[in-house]
Amino acid sequence: MTLRDELLKSIWHAFTALDVDQSGKVSKSQLKVLSYNLCTLMKIPHDPVALEEHFKDDDEGPVSNQGYMPYLNKFILDKARDDFDRQDFDRMCWTLCARKNLDRNNLLITDDDAFKIWCIFNFLSEDRYPLCIITEEIEYFLRKLTESMGGSWVEERFEDYKLELDAKQQCLSAWELIALVGTGHFSKGMDRLALSMGINEVYQELILDVLKQGYMMKKGHKRKNWTERWFVLKPSEISYYMSEDLAEKKGSIQLDRSCCVESLPDKEGKKCLFFIKCSEKSFEISASDKKRKQEWVQAIQTCVILLRLDRPPPHREARLKRREQRRRQQAEQEELELRMKELQTANETKQQELEAMRKALEEAAANAAEEEQRRLQTQTELQDRYKTDLEREKTVRQQMEEQVAQKSSELEQYLERVRELEALYRQLEDALEDERSARQDEETVRKLQARLLEEEAAKRVELEQIHLRQQRAISETEAEKQELEKERVAKESALQAAMKQLDLLESERQGALEQYQEVMKKLEDAANNTRTWKHKVAHHEGLVRLIQPGSKGPQLITNWGPAAFSEVELSVREKEWQERKKQASQAQ
């Protein structure tokens, strides 16, 4: 709910209070006073000329032709900023409407408590006018009030009250809600002080956005001394006062997205310490016990998380969720009602069709009754005519009997002839049936033979194709076999040539190895002779040193030992072998 909607609810109460005869009209002088007070409390420059210009067509009597809402939206609510005291604003509207509507008889609460319930009503009421609070929000408020007073919520008692409200099909106005709480209907067993403290706690949470409050010790920034303060936590601020009456404010801690709260170890004789780090300052605070410390740390962390996520306080978010759920339920209910109406119209159409069918049946029954009556009349006439015909027939029958007696002998002869003809006819039918069955069997056999001939022809074509594929496969196999035989012969010749070269290289390697061994033996003998001679020279001449030959270059090593040929000779032999291999492959 936006600031405009919240302000408009309070203004609606004030406007309806000024509407004495409930005609929807308020005099211009009263609207001037109301507009001036609204502008003063909301810190908006008041423009009395604009009001006169707005209602210039209706200077005398109540203002009704253009209405107050366009002026209120354009010159007051559109200029509203959230930098004024909301409590003073609500107090002014409360003063105007309570004087007319509040019934103080049998109330257990003070006017201040009634004002707080009125503010809570504006917060929880639906966004439609006239303002009212539905059963779900009443239960939410009464449950929170009972918990704030330290009592237990009695579900059965509210269920009875809910059934009573549902039976009346109505919601509660602000004054009915005040009477419900003020008469102690749901706070039996609680004294007035507990009820007042519970109303104040709920008011601070829902209206003033107070998430937590209580006494704690705070370390000073200059003196570094510890003093007890009353802390009040709101979504974006922690204020601390001299005492819980909030008379003297000592400072505040502005919370933002960069704030963090950390637990500290005990020091300086203080326990249950925690640290609030903000962008400009940091604060050390000591709670009375570990439980309160944990509650405060968790509550402050929740506020910082909500600021980072840019979400409203929990109770406002819960209210939005409840309203959204009610909107969805209402939409589903409207859809269900629409479907029920469609079904009802369909049912009515069906009823009309059934009624038309019933009338048609009644008309048909009446026509049938008339027809039956005509049929009975016709039947009586036919019976009379039948009697006369029967008498006439009796005379004719007597005459016929005489003729029948004469022709009976002729009939017997005729019947005998008919019996003979029937016997012949039956024999003829049996013969025709046998011929028909024989023709059917012949047709069946002929069709079977034709089908077998077709299958035989198809099989013969298929066998010819298979034979052709086999011949083709055999020819391809013979060609591949010849190709493989040629490759095998070529590979065997290449292998024999390679084996010959390998034997030649082996013999050359053996000769080179023998030469190498002879050379090594000669070198060893020469080295022994040189060592002996060198020893003798060194023994006789002292400092004389022989010039020794330099070290040899890197020697080739093969799989069979040191090679008897150089790298140049190896490259030449490799080229010769490659050429022989190429010639052998070309010959193949």
C-alpha positions as CSV (number, residue, x, y, z in Angstrom):
1,M,0.0,0.0,0.0
2,T,1.4,3.4,-1.0
3,L,1.7,6.5,1.1
4,R,-1.2,8.1,-0.8
5,D,-3.5,5.1,0.0
6,E,-2.5,5.2,3.7
7,L,-3.2,9.0,3.9
8,L,-6.4,8.7,2.0
9,K,-7.9,6.3,4.6
10,S,-7.3,8.8,7.5
11,I,-8.7,11.7,5.3
12,W,-11.8,9.6,4.5
13,H,-12.6,9.2,8.2
14,A,-12.3,13.0,8.6
15,F,-14.4,13.8,5.6
16,T,-17.2,11.4,6.6
17,A,-17.2,12.9,10.1
18,L,-17.8,16.4,8.5
19,D,-20.6,14.9,6.4
20,V,-23.2,15.3,9.2
21,D,-26.4,14.3,7.2
22,Q,-24.5,11.5,5.4
23,S,-25.4,13.0,2.0
24,G,-21.8,12.9,0.6
25,K,-21.6,16.7,0.8
26,V,-19.5,19.0,3.0
27,S,-19.6,22.8,3.1
28,K,-16.8,24.8,1.6
29,S,-15.8,26.4,4.9
30,Q,-15.3,23.0,6.5
31,L,-13.3,21.9,3.5
32,K,-11.1,25.0,3.7
33,V,-10.3,24.2,7.4
34,L,-9.6,20.5,6.6
35,S,-7.4,21.4,3.7
36,Y,-5.5,24.0,5.7
37,N,-4.9,21.5,8.6
38,L,-3.8,18.8,6.1
39,C,-1.3,21.1,4.4
40,T,0.1,22.4,7.7
41,L,0.7,18.9,9.1
42,M,2.1,17.5,5.8
43,K,4.4,20.6,5.4
44,I,2.8,21.5,2.1
45,P,2.2,25.2,1.1
46,H,-1.5,25.9,1.4
47,D,-3.2,27.6,-1.6
48,P,-6.7,28.9,-0.6
49,V,-7.2,30.4,-4.1
50,A,-6.9,27.0,-5.7
51,L,-9.8,25.7,-3.5
52,E,-11.9,28.7,-4.5
53,E,-11.1,28.2,-8.2
54,H,-11.9,24.5,-7.9
55,F,-15.4,25.2,-6.5
56,K,-16.1,28.5,-8.2
57,D,-19.3,27.1,-9.9
58,D,-20.9,26.2,-6.6
59,D,-20.3,29.1,-4.2
60,E,-23.4,28.7,-2.1
61,G,-24.4,25.7,0.0
62,P,-22.6,22.3,0.1
63,V,-19.9,21.5,-2.4
64,S,-21.1,18.7,-4.6
65,N,-20.8,19.3,-8.3
66,Q,-17.1,18.7,-8.9
67,G,-16.2,16.8,-5.7
68,Y,-13.3,17.2,-3.3
69,M,-11.2,14.2,-4.5
70,P,-9.8,16.0,-7.7
71,Y,-8.6,18.9,-5.5
72,L,-7.3,16.6,-2.8
73,N,-5.3,14.6,-5.3
74,K,-3.9,17.5,-7.3
75,F,-3.1,20.1,-4.6
76,I,-2.4,17.9,-1.5
77,L,-1.7,14.2,-2.1
78,D,0.4,14.7,-5.3
79,K,2.7,17.0,-3.3
80,A,3.0,14.7,-0.2
81,R,6.4,13.6,0.9
82,D,7.3,11.2,3.7
83,D,9.0,13.8,5.8
84,F,6.2,14.8,8.2
85,D,5.0,13.4,11.5
86,R,2.4,10.7,10.6
87,Q,1.2,10.5,14.2
88,D,0.2,14.2,14.3
89,F,-1.5,13.7,10.9
90,D,-3.5,10.7,12.2
91,R,-4.3,12.5,15.5
92,M,-5.9,15.4,13.6
93,C,-8.1,13.0,11.5
94,W,-8.9,11.0,14.6
95,T,-10.0,14.1,16.5
96,L,-12.4,15.0,13.8
97,C,-14.0,11.6,13.4
98,A,-13.9,10.3,17.1
99,R,-15.9,13.2,18.3
100,K,-18.8,12.0,16.2
101,N,-18.5,8.2,16.1
102,L,-16.7,7.0,19.2
103,D,-19.0,5.6,21.9
104,R,-17.1,5.6,25.2
105,N,-19.7,3.8,27.2
106,N,-18.6,0.4,28.5
107,L,-15.1,0.8,27.1
108,L,-12.2,-0.6,29.2
109,I,-9.6,1.3,27.2
110,T,-8.5,4.9,27.0
111,D,-8.9,7.3,24.1
112,D,-5.2,6.9,23.3
113,D,-5.7,3.1,23.0
114,A,-8.8,3.6,20.9
115,F,-6.7,5.9,18.6
116,K,-4.1,3.2,18.2
117,I,-6.8,0.6,17.4
118,W,-8.2,3.1,14.8
119,C,-4.7,3.4,13.2
120,I,-4.4,-0.4,13.2
121,F,-7.8,-0.6,11.5
122,N,-6.6,1.8,8.7
123,F,-3.5,-0.4,8.2
124,L,-5.4,-3.7,8.0
125,S,-8.6,-2.5,6.3
126,E,-9.4,-3.3,2.7
127,D,-8.7,-0.7,-0.1
128,R,-12.3,0.0,-0.8
129,Y,-14.8,2.5,0.6
130,P,-16.5,2.6,3.0
131,L,-13.6,1.2,4.9
132,C,-14.0,-2.2,6.6
133,I,-11.9,-5.0,8.0
134,I,-12.6,-8.5,7.0
135,T,-12.6,-11.6,9.3
136,E,-9.1,-12.8,8.4
137,E,-7.5,-9.5,9.4
138,I,-9.6,-9.3,12.6
139,E,-8.3,-12.7,13.6
140,Y,-4.7,-11.6,12.7
141,F,-5.0,-8.5,14.9
142,L,-6.7,-10.3,17.8
143,R,-4.1,-13.1,17.7
144,K,-1.2,-10.6,17.9
145,L,-2.9,-8.7,20.6
146,T,-3.4,-11.8,22.7
147,E,0.2,-12.8,22.2
148,S,1.4,-9.3,23.2
149,M,-0.6,-9.6,26.4
150,G,1.0,-12.9,27.2
151,G,-2.3,-14.8,26.9
152,S,-3.2,-17.9,24.9
153,W,-5.3,-17.7,21.8
154,V,-8.7,-19.4,22.1
155,E,-9.5,-20.6,18.6
156,E,-13.0,-21.9,19.5
157,R,-14.2,-18.5,20.8
158,F,-13.2,-16.8,17.6
159,E,-14.7,-19.5,15.5
160,D,-18.1,-18.8,17.1
161,Y,-17.6,-15.1,16.5
162,K,-16.6,-15.8,12.9
163,L,-19.7,-17.8,12.3
164,E,-21.8,-15.0,13.7
165,L,-20.1,-12.5,11.3
166,D,-20.5,-14.8,8.4
167,A,-24.2,-15.2,9.2
168,K,-24.6,-11.5,9.1
169,Q,-22.5,-11.3,5.9
170,Q,-20.7,-8.2,7.0
171,C,-17.3,-6.8,8.0
172,L,-16.4,-4.5,10.9
173,S,-16.0,-0.8,10.8
174,A,-13.3,1.0,12.8
175,W,-15.7,1.9,15.6
176,E,-17.1,-1.7,15.8
177,L,-13.5,-3.0,16.0
178,I,-12.8,-0.5,18.9
179,A,-15.9,-1.7,20.7
180,L,-14.9,-5.3,20.2
181,V,-11.5,-4.8,21.8
182,G,-12.6,-2.2,24.3
183,T,-15.4,-4.2,25.8
184,G,-12.9,-7.1,26.6
185,H,-14.7,-9.7,24.5
186,F,-11.5,-11.5,23.6
187,S,-9.4,-10.3,26.6
188,K,-11.3,-11.8,29.5
189,G,-9.1,-12.4,32.6
190,M,-6.7,-9.6,31.6
191,D,-6.5,-6.3,33.4
192,R,-6.7,-2.9,31.7
193,L,-2.9,-2.3,32.0
194,A,-2.1,-5.5,30.2
195,L,-4.6,-4.7,27.5
196,S,-3.2,-1.2,27.0
197,M,0.4,-2.5,26.9
198,G,-0.7,-5.1,24.3
199,I,-2.4,-2.5,22.1
200,N,0.6,-0.3,22.4
201,E,3.0,-3.1,21.4
202,V,0.9,-4.1,18.4
203,Y,0.6,-0.4,17.4
204,Q,4.4,0.1,17.5
205,E,5.0,-3.0,15.4
206,L,2.3,-2.5,12.7
207,I,2.1,1.3,12.5
208,L,5.5,2.6,13.8
209,D,7.4,-0.4,12.2
210,V,9.1,-1.1,15.6
211,L,10.7,-4.6,15.1
212,K,12.3,-4.9,18.6
213,Q,12.9,-2.7,21.6
214,G,14.5,-3.0,25.1
215,Y,17.2,-1.9,27.5
216,M,20.9,-2.5,26.7
217,M,24.3,-1.0,27.6
218,K,26.1,1.1,25.0
219,K,29.8,2.1,25.0
220,G,30.4,5.9,24.4
221,H,32.5,7.2,21.5
222,K,34.3,10.0,23.5
223,R,34.3,8.9,27.2
224,K,34.4,5.2,26.4
225,N,32.0,4.6,29.4
226,W,29.0,2.2,29.4
227,T,25.5,3.7,29.8
228,E,22.1,2.0,29.8
229,R,19.8,3.1,27.0
230,W,16.4,2.1,25.7
231,F,16.9,0.9,22.1
232,V,14.2,0.9,19.4
233,L,14.8,-1.1,16.2
234,K,13.1,0.0,13.0
235,P,13.8,-1.3,9.4
236,S,16.4,1.4,8.6
237,E,17.3,2.8,12.0
238,I,18.1,2.0,15.6
239,S,17.2,4.8,18.0
240,Y,18.3,4.9,21.6
241,Y,16.6,6.9,24.4
242,M,17.2,7.7,28.1
243,S,14.2,5.5,29.1
244,E,11.3,3.6,27.6
245,D,9.0,6.6,27.7
246,L,10.9,7.9,24.6
247,A,11.0,11.4,26.1
248,E,14.7,12.2,25.4
249,K,16.3,10.8,22.3
250,K,20.1,10.4,22.7
251,G,21.0,9.3,19.2
252,S,20.4,6.9,16.4
253,I,22.2,4.2,14.3
254,Q,21.4,4.5,10.6
255,L,21.3,1.1,8.9
256,D,22.1,0.6,5.3
257,R,23.1,-2.2,3.0
258,S,26.8,-2.0,4.0
259,C,26.1,-2.5,7.7
260,C,27.1,-5.6,9.5
261,V,26.7,-7.0,13.1
262,E,29.2,-9.3,14.8
263,S,29.5,-11.0,18.1
264,L,32.4,-9.9,20.4
265,P,34.1,-11.8,23.2
266,D,33.7,-10.6,26.8
267,K,36.0,-7.7,27.8
268,E,36.2,-4.8,30.3
269,G,33.9,-6.7,32.6
270,K,31.1,-6.7,30.1
271,K,29.4,-9.8,28.8
272,C,27.1,-10.6,25.9
273,L,28.8,-8.0,23.6
274,F,28.1,-7.4,19.9
275,F,29.4,-4.9,17.4
276,I,27.4,-2.9,14.9
277,K,29.6,-1.6,12.0
278,C,28.1,1.2,9.8
279,S,29.6,3.2,7.0
280,E,30.4,6.2,9.3
281,K,30.5,4.9,12.9
282,S,30.8,1.6,14.8
283,F,28.9,0.8,18.1
284,E,29.7,-1.7,20.9
285,I,26.6,-2.9,22.8
286,S,26.1,-5.2,25.7
287,A,22.9,-7.2,26.2
288,S,21.6,-8.5,29.5
289,D,21.9,-12.2,28.6
290,K,22.9,-14.4,25.7
291,K,19.3,-14.9,24.6
292,R,18.6,-11.2,24.3
293,K,22.0,-10.8,22.5
294,Q,21.1,-13.5,20.0
295,E,17.6,-11.9,19.4
296,W,19.1,-8.5,18.8
297,V,21.8,-9.7,16.5
298,Q,19.3,-11.8,14.5
299,A,16.8,-8.9,14.3
300,I,19.5,-6.4,13.1
301,Q,20.8,-8.9,10.5
302,T,17.2,-9.4,9.3
303,C,16.8,-5.6,8.8
304,V,20.1,-5.4,6.9
305,I,19.1,-8.3,4.6
306,L,15.7,-6.6,4.0
307,L,17.5,-3.4,3.0
308,R,19.9,-5.3,0.7
309,L,16.9,-7.0,-1.0
310,D,14.9,-3.8,-1.0
311,R,11.9,-5.5,0.7
312,P,9.4,-4.0,3.2
313,P,9.3,-5.0,6.9
314,P,8.0,-8.5,7.7
315,H,4.5,-7.4,8.9
316,R,3.9,-5.2,5.8
317,E,5.1,-8.0,3.5
318,A,2.9,-10.5,5.3
319,R,-0.1,-8.1,4.8
320,L,0.7,-7.8,1.1
321,K,0.9,-11.6,0.8
322,R,-2.5,-12.0,2.6
323,R,-4.1,-9.4,0.3
324,E,-2.6,-11.1,-2.8
325,Q,-3.9,-14.4,-1.6
326,R,-7.3,-13.0,-1.0
327,R,-7.2,-11.4,-4.5
328,R,-6.4,-14.8,-6.0
329,Q,-9.1,-16.5,-4.0
330,Q,-11.6,-13.8,-5.0
331,A,-10.6,-14.2,-8.7
332,E,-11.0,-18.0,-8.3
333,Q,-14.4,-17.4,-6.6
334,E,-15.5,-15.0,-9.4
335,E,-14.4,-17.5,-12.0
336,L,-16.3,-20.2,-10.1
337,E,-19.4,-18.0,-9.9
338,L,-19.1,-17.2,-13.6
339,R,-18.9,-20.9,-14.4
340,M,-21.9,-21.5,-12.1
341,K,-23.8,-18.8,-13.9
342,E,-22.9,-20.4,-17.2
343,L,-24.0,-23.8,-15.9
344,Q,-27.2,-22.2,-14.5
345,T,-28.0,-20.6,-17.8
346,A,-27.3,-23.9,-19.5
347,N,-29.5,-25.6,-17.0
348,E,-32.3,-23.1,-17.5
349,T,-32.0,-23.6,-21.3
350,K,-32.2,-27.3,-20.8
351,Q,-35.2,-26.8,-18.5
352,Q,-36.9,-24.7,-21.2
353,E,-36.2,-27.4,-23.7
354,L,-37.6,-30.1,-21.4
355,E,-40.7,-27.9,-20.8
356,A,-41.2,-27.5,-24.5
357,M,-40.7,-31.3,-24.9
358,R,-43.3,-31.9,-22.1
359,K,-45.8,-29.6,-23.8
360,A,-45.2,-31.4,-27.1
361,L,-45.7,-34.7,-25.3
362,E,-48.9,-33.4,-23.7
363,E,-50.1,-32.2,-27.1
364,A,-49.2,-35.6,-28.6
365,A,-51.0,-37.4,-25.8
366,A,-54.1,-35.3,-26.5
367,N,-53.9,-36.0,-30.2
368,A,-53.4,-39.7,-29.4
369,A,-56.5,-39.7,-27.2
370,E,-58.6,-38.1,-30.0
371,E,-57.2,-40.6,-32.4
372,E,-58.0,-43.4,-30.0
373,Q,-61.6,-42.1,-29.7
374,R,-61.9,-41.9,-33.5
375,R,-60.4,-45.4,-33.8
376,L,-63.0,-46.8,-31.3
377,Q,-65.8,-45.2,-33.2
378,T,-64.5,-46.6,-36.4
379,Q,-64.2,-50.0,-34.7
380,T,-67.8,-50.0,-33.6
381,E,-68.9,-49.1,-37.1
382,L,-66.7,-51.9,-38.5
383,Q,-68.2,-54.4,-36.0
384,D,-71.7,-53.6,-37.1
385,R,-70.7,-53.9,-40.7
386,Y,-68.9,-57.1,-39.9
387,K,-72.1,-58.6,-38.4
388,T,-74.1,-57.9,-41.5
389,D,-71.3,-59.3,-43.6
390,L,-71.1,-62.4,-41.4
391,E,-74.8,-63.1,-41.8
392,R,-74.5,-62.7,-45.5
393,E,-71.4,-64.9,-45.5
394,K,-73.3,-67.7,-43.6
395,T,-75.8,-67.9,-46.5
396,V,-72.9,-67.9,-49.0
397,R,-71.1,-70.5,-47.0
398,Q,-74.0,-72.9,-47.1
399,Q,-74.1,-72.5,-50.8
400,M,-70.4,-73.1,-51.0
401,E,-70.6,-76.2,-48.8
402,E,-72.8,-77.7,-51.3
403,Q,-70.4,-76.8,-54.1
404,V,-67.5,-78.1,-52.0
405,A,-69.1,-81.4,-51.4
406,Q,-69.4,-81.7,-55.2
407,K,-65.8,-80.7,-55.9
408,S,-64.2,-82.6,-53.0
409,S,-63.6,-85.6,-55.2
410,E,-62.0,-83.4,-57.8
411,L,-59.9,-81.7,-55.1
412,E,-58.6,-85.1,-53.9
413,Q,-57.4,-86.0,-57.4
414,Y,-55.8,-82.5,-57.8
415,L,-54.0,-82.8,-54.4
416,E,-52.6,-86.2,-55.4
417,R,-51.2,-84.6,-58.5
418,V,-49.7,-81.7,-56.5
419,R,-47.9,-84.2,-54.2
420,E,-46.3,-85.9,-57.1
421,L,-45.2,-82.6,-58.6
422,E,-43.7,-81.5,-55.2
423,A,-41.7,-84.7,-55.0
424,L,-40.4,-84.1,-58.5
425,Y,-39.6,-80.5,-57.6
426,R,-37.6,-81.5,-54.5
427,Q,-35.6,-84.0,-56.6
428,L,-34.9,-81.3,-59.1
429,E,-33.7,-78.9,-56.4
430,D,-31.4,-81.6,-54.9
431,A,-29.8,-82.1,-58.4
432,L,-29.4,-78.4,-58.9
433,E,-27.8,-78.0,-55.4
434,D,-25.3,-80.8,-56.2
435,E,-24.4,-79.2,-59.5
436,R,-24.0,-75.8,-57.8
437,S,-21.6,-77.3,-55.1
438,A,-19.6,-79.0,-57.8
439,R,-19.2,-75.8,-59.7
440,Q,-18.1,-74.0,-56.6
441,D,-15.5,-76.7,-55.9
442,E,-14.2,-76.5,-59.5
443,E,-13.9,-72.7,-59.2
444,T,-12.0,-73.1,-55.9
445,V,-9.6,-75.6,-57.4
446,R,-9.1,-73.4,-60.5
447,K,-8.3,-70.3,-58.3
448,L,-5.9,-72.5,-56.2
449,Q,-4.1,-73.7,-59.3
450,A,-3.8,-70.1,-60.6
451,R,-2.4,-68.9,-57.3
452,L,0.1,-71.8,-57.2
453,L,1.2,-71.0,-60.8
454,E,1.7,-67.3,-59.9
455,E,3.7,-68.3,-56.8
456,E,5.8,-70.7,-58.9
457,A,6.5,-68.0,-61.4
458,A,7.5,-65.5,-58.7
459,K,9.8,-68.2,-57.1
460,R,11.3,-69.0,-60.4
461,V,12.1,-65.2,-60.9
462,E,13.5,-65.0,-57.4
463,L,15.7,-68.1,-58.0
464,E,17.0,-66.7,-61.2
465,Q,17.9,-63.4,-59.5
466,I,19.6,-65.4,-56.7
467,H,21.5,-67.4,-59.3
468,L,22.6,-64.3,-61.1
469,R,23.8,-62.8,-57.8
470,Q,25.7,-66.0,-57.0
471,Q,27.4,-66.0,-60.4
472,R,28.3,-62.3,-59.9
473,A,29.6,-63.0,-56.4
474,I,31.6,-66.0,-57.6
475,S,33.2,-64.0,-60.4
476,E,34.0,-61.1,-58.0
477,T,35.5,-63.7,-55.6
478,E,37.7,-65.2,-58.3
479,A,39.0,-61.7,-59.3
480,E,39.7,-60.9,-55.6
481,K,41.4,-64.3,-55.2
482,Q,43.7,-63.6,-58.2
483,E,44.5,-60.1,-56.9
484,L,45.3,-61.5,-53.5
485,E,47.5,-64.2,-55.0
486,K,49.4,-61.6,-56.9
487,E,49.9,-59.5,-53.8
488,R,51.0,-62.6,-51.9
489,V,53.6,-63.5,-54.5
490,A,54.9,-59.9,-54.6
491,K,55.1,-59.8,-50.8
492,E,57.0,-63.1,-50.7
493,S,59.5,-61.9,-53.3
494,A,59.9,-58.6,-51.4
495,L,60.4,-60.7,-48.2
496,Q,63.0,-62.9,-49.8
497,A,64.9,-59.8,-51.1
498,A,64.7,-58.2,-47.7
499,M,66.0,-61.5,-46.1
500,K,68.9,-61.6,-48.5
501,Q,69.7,-58.0,-47.7
502,L,69.4,-58.8,-44.0
503,D,71.8,-61.8,-44.4
504,L,74.2,-59.5,-46.3
505,L,74.1,-56.9,-43.6
506,E,74.6,-59.6,-40.9
507,S,77.7,-60.9,-42.7
508,E,79.0,-57.3,-43.1
509,R,78.3,-56.6,-39.4
510,Q,80.2,-59.7,-38.3
511,G,83.2,-58.7,-40.5
512,A,83.0,-55.2,-39.1
513,L,82.8,-56.5,-35.5
514,E,85.9,-58.7,-36.1
515,Q,87.8,-55.7,-37.5
516,Y,86.7,-53.7,-34.5
517,Q,87.9,-56.3,-32.1
518,E,91.3,-56.5,-33.9
519,V,91.6,-52.7,-33.8
520,M,90.6,-52.6,-30.1
521,K,93.3,-55.3,-29.4
522,K,95.9,-53.3,-31.3
523,L,94.9,-50.1,-29.4
524,E,95.1,-51.9,-26.1
525,D,98.5,-53.2,-26.9
526,A,99.6,-49.8,-28.1
527,A,98.2,-48.2,-24.9
528,N,100.1,-50.7,-22.8
529,N,103.3,-50.0,-24.6
530,T,102.6,-46.2,-24.4
531,R,101.9,-46.5,-20.7
532,T,105.1,-48.4,-20.1
533,W,107.1,-45.9,-22.2
534,K,105.5,-43.0,-20.5
535,H,106.3,-44.4,-17.1
536,K,109.9,-44.8,-18.1
537,V,110.1,-41.3,-19.5
538,A,108.5,-39.7,-16.5
539,H,110.8,-41.7,-14.3
540,H,113.9,-40.5,-16.1
541,E,113.0,-37.0,-17.2
542,G,110.3,-35.9,-14.6
543,L,108.3,-33.1,-16.2
544,V,108.2,-34.4,-19.8
545,R,104.5,-35.1,-20.9
546,L,103.6,-37.0,-24.0
547,I,101.1,-35.6,-26.5
548,Q,98.1,-38.1,-26.7
549,P,95.7,-38.5,-29.5
550,G,92.3,-36.6,-29.2
551,S,89.0,-38.3,-28.5
552,K,87.1,-39.9,-31.3
553,G,83.8,-38.7,-32.7
554,P,80.5,-40.3,-31.7
555,Q,80.4,-44.0,-32.7
556,L,77.2,-45.6,-34.3
557,I,75.6,-48.3,-32.2
558,T,73.3,-50.9,-33.8
559,N,71.2,-53.8,-32.4
560,W,74.3,-56.1,-32.7
561,G,76.8,-53.7,-31.1
562,P,79.2,-50.9,-32.4
563,A,78.8,-50.3,-36.2
564,A,81.6,-50.9,-38.6
565,F,80.6,-48.1,-40.9
566,S,79.9,-44.3,-40.7
567,E,76.7,-42.4,-40.9
568,V,77.5,-41.5,-44.6
569,E,77.9,-45.2,-45.5
570,L,74.6,-46.0,-43.6
571,S,72.7,-43.3,-45.6
572,V,74.1,-44.6,-48.9
573,R,73.1,-48.2,-48.0
574,E,69.7,-47.0,-47.0
575,K,69.1,-45.3,-50.4
576,E,70.3,-48.4,-52.2
577,W,67.9,-50.5,-50.3
578,Q,65.0,-48.1,-50.9
579,E,65.8,-48.2,-54.7
580,R,65.8,-52.0,-54.7
581,K,62.6,-52.2,-52.9
582,K,61.0,-49.7,-55.4
583,Q,62.2,-51.7,-58.3
584,A,60.8,-54.9,-56.8
585,S,57.4,-53.3,-56.2
586,Q,57.3,-52.0,-59.8
587,A,58.2,-55.5,-61.2
588,Q,55.3,-56.9,-59.3
